[in-house]
Amino acid sequence: MKPSIDAAAKMADILNISLDYLVGKTDIELDNAMLKRIQLVSKLPDKEKEHVFVFLDSFLDRMKLQGIL
């Protein structure tokens, strides 16, 4: 028997993981803190969102060059 969506959501909350990760739709484990950050960024005006993405892209490129990613 499959759990209800409410039961699955509660399990994900208890485990502090996304529902997608719990049910195998992704192999990327996003905790609640990361999800909240993503939600906040998504609410920013487009111009400010672009600033966040430029900074993030630059940081990630630097990490790749250093062999960290």
Buried (B, 14 or more C-beta within 10 A) or exposed (E): EEEEEEEBEEBBEEEEBBBBBBEEEEEEEBEEEEEEEEEEEEEEEEEEEEEEEEEEEEEEEEEEEEEEE
